[in-house]
Amino acid sequence: MQDEKEPSPLTPENPAAAFKGTKSGIGRLFNALRYSLDGIKAAIEEAGFRELLMLHSVLLVVLIFLPFPLTQKMLLVFASGASLVTELLNTALEAAVDHTSTAIHPLAKRAKDAGSAAQYTCLAFVFTLWAMALYGTFLA
């Protein structure tokens, strides 16, 4: 019976293999862009990410027409971006936990709950910033 060798970590199945083959330059940049686009495509398959994308798209379109100072607009754009980035990280965390094991485990639940809490904390900041901007502009 032949001993099966453990597969090399640098195989075509391993996305990191492309990064190892391209140490610097434009090739590495294109590889990074391709993997980032793959990540966005994967996130769009998640209903939660699509919902947040729609919410922030609406907020950003509304923001164009509101008479906020540029600095407030910049802060609200940043908050929307932070919320989307947090959801991307939460999606990645959930995928990694699910890949590790499908068994129910208290640490897996804790990790997923913490990712969810990060997103809802970020949304609370978005809501607070929008409330402050609207109050300061229209009610103060």
C-alpha positions in Angstrom: 0.0 0.0 0.0 1.4 3.4 -1.0 1.7 6.2 1.4 -0.5 9.0 0.3 1.4 12.3 0.5 -0.3 15.2 2.0 -1.2 17.7 -0.8 1.1 20.6 -1.1 -0.4 23.8 0.2 0.4 25.4 -3.1 -2.1 23.6 -5.4 -4.6 25.0 -7.9 -7.3 24.2 -5.4 -5.7 26.6 -2.9 -6.3 30.2 -3.9 -3.3 31.4 -2.0 -1.2 29.5 -4.6 -1.5 32.2 -7.1 -0.2 34.8 -4.6 2.9 32.6 -4.0 3.6 32.4 -7.7 3.5 36.2 -8.2 5.7 37.8 -5.6 5.3 41.4 -6.8 4.2 43.6 -9.5 1.1 44.0 -11.5 0.4 40.2 -11.5 0.0 40.1 -7.8 -2.3 43.2 -8.0 -4.5 41.5 -10.6 -4.7 38.3 -8.5 -5.7 40.3 -5.4 -8.4 42.1 -7.4 -9.7 38.8 -8.8 -10.0 37.3 -5.4 -11.6 40.4 -4.0 -14.2 40.2 -6.8 -14.8 36.5 -6.0 -15.4 37.5 -2.4 -17.9 40.1 -3.4 -19.7 37.7 -5.7 -19.8 35.2 -2.8 -21.2 37.8 -0.4 -23.9 38.9 -2.9 -25.2 35.3 -2.7 -26.0 36.0 1.0 -29.4 37.6 1.6 -28.1 39.6 4.5 -25.4 41.3 2.4 -27.8 42.0 -0.4 -30.2 43.7 2.1 -27.5 45.8 3.5 -26.2 46.7 0.0 -29.7 47.9 -0.9 -30.1 49.9 2.4 -26.8 51.7 2.0 -27.4 52.3 -1.7 -30.7 54.0 -0.8 -29.0 56.0 2.0 -26.2 57.1 -0.3 -28.6 58.2 -3.1 -30.7 60.2 -0.5 -27.5 61.7 0.8 -26.8 63.3 -2.5 -30.0 65.4 -2.2 -29.7 66.4 1.5 -28.1 69.8 2.4 -25.5 68.3 4.8 -22.1 69.9 4.9 -19.4 67.9 3.0 -17.8 66.6 6.3 -21.1 65.1 7.4 -21.7 63.5 4.0 -18.2 62.0 4.2 -18.8 60.6 7.6 -22.1 59.0 6.5 -20.4 57.5 3.5 -17.7 56.1 5.7 -20.3 54.7 8.1 -22.0 52.9 5.2 -18.7 51.5 4.0 -17.8 50.3 7.4 -21.2 48.5 7.7 -20.6 46.7 4.4 -17.0 45.8 5.3 -18.3 44.5 8.7 -20.9 42.3 6.9 -18.2 41.0 4.5 -16.1 40.0 7.5 -19.1 38.5 9.3 -19.9 36.4 6.2 -16.3 35.2 6.0 -16.3 34.3 9.7 -19.5 32.3 9.3 -18.2 30.5 6.2 -15.0 29.6 8.1 -16.9 28.3 11.1 -19.3 26.3 8.9 -16.3 24.9 7.0 -14.6 23.8 10.2 -17.5 21.8 11.4 -21.2 21.5 10.9 -21.7 20.2 14.5 -23.3 22.6 16.9 -20.7 23.8 19.3 -20.8 26.6 21.9 -17.6 28.3 20.5 -19.0 28.2 17.0 -22.1 29.9 18.2 -20.1 32.5 20.2 -18.0 33.3 17.1 -21.1 33.7 14.9 -23.0 35.7 17.5 -20.0 38.0 17.9 -19.9 38.6 14.1 -23.6 39.4 14.1 -23.2 41.7 17.1 -20.4 43.6 15.3 -22.7 44.2 12.3 -25.6 45.3 14.5 -23.3 47.6 16.5 -22.1 49.1 13.2 -25.8 49.6 12.1 -26.5 51.3 15.4 -23.7 53.8 14.7 -25.1 54.4 11.2 -28.5 55.0 12.6 -27.1 57.4 15.3 -25.0 59.3 12.8 -28.0 59.7 10.4 -30.2 60.8 13.3 -27.7 63.4 14.5 -27.2 64.7 10.9 -30.9 65.0 10.3 -31.5 66.6 13.7 -28.7 69.1 13.3 -29.8 70.1 9.8 -33.6 70.2 10.2 -34.6 70.5 13.8 -31.8 72.4 15.6 
